[in-house]
Amino acid sequence: MGAKKTYKSSVFELLFSEPDVLRELYHALKGSPVPDDVPIVINTLKNVVFVGPYNDISFEIDGRMVTLLEQQSTINPNMALRMLMYIGRLYEKIVKDSRIYSTKKVLIPRPEFYVLYNGKASYPDEAVEKLSDLFQDTGPLGLDEAEPVLELEVKVYNINKGKNEEIVKKSRLLSQYAAFTAKVREFLEEGFILEEALKKAIEYCRKHDILKEFLEKNTSEVFNMLMTEWNLDDALAVRFEEGTERGIEIGIERGAEKERQKNYKEKLDNARNGKAEGIPIDTIHRLTGLDIETIKNI
């Protein structure tokens, strides 16, 4: 049985929240099929390490503890450390305290860590983030350097259009999810505000059989989740942006965005008043520039 829809916090988690879907996705990442009789147990933790635009899913399969992460912004160089903290909480959850002090070995699932990147910034097809890359240099004691006694590797796959096509093709949902997020960005680049870009992307994908059933069933939830995710993602990007020059550019962009939001609200108000007065939809469309579907839904 899948996790209850009520507790989903992101579109990524909502979409990849059933064992059969995760089986297909894991097959895509590993390159070999996973038999249907191999059980999958979802054990995603809530609001422990990953918050905001970091949408995580963890599950057990065939003696492995797999942690998946989606990122829509620039890859965080501390991801291996975050994964270490996350897996510690997972092991704490599945291992009873009393067993740790037993004279017998406590066998734990083998961990695997993956990040699926679909952000705007340029990134290679794949990369590996290592915990040892974060270790400080040792002091001046003159001791020989040795291999790290603690290591953790995170495999990062770029799932943007034209990247890792072999992986994306093996998972129908992953392919369609990547196409959907790409369509949202396409409308944003055309100058639409986020709210309108999401509506247009959802409408386009439903018409072109991209996540059609999923979007028809969860349209309102998907819209609200993405509004929250993408707004927070942009806010964090601004917060951590370095340099005065870039800060000024961001300020200008945010001011322009606020103005677009204001103009869009005025258009909606005018369209609403026009409909109340019985003005034909085509006339409202010509006067406001709003698309017909938006006007009909007011």
Secondary structure, DSSP 8 states (H G I E B T S, - for coil): ----GGG--SHHHHHT-SHHHHHHHHHHHHSS---TTS-EEE---SSSS--TT-EEEEEEETTEEEEEEEESSS--TTHHHHHHHHHHHHHHHHS-HHHHTSSS-----EEEEEEEE--SS---SEEEEEGGGG-----TT-------SS--EEEEEE-STTSSHHHHHH-HHHHHHHHHHHHHHHHHHTT--HHHHHHHHHHHHHHTTSSHHHHHHHHHHHHHHHHHHHHHHHHHHHHH--SHHHHHHHHHHHHHHHHHHHHHHHHHHHHHHHHHTT--HHHHHHHH---HHHHHH-
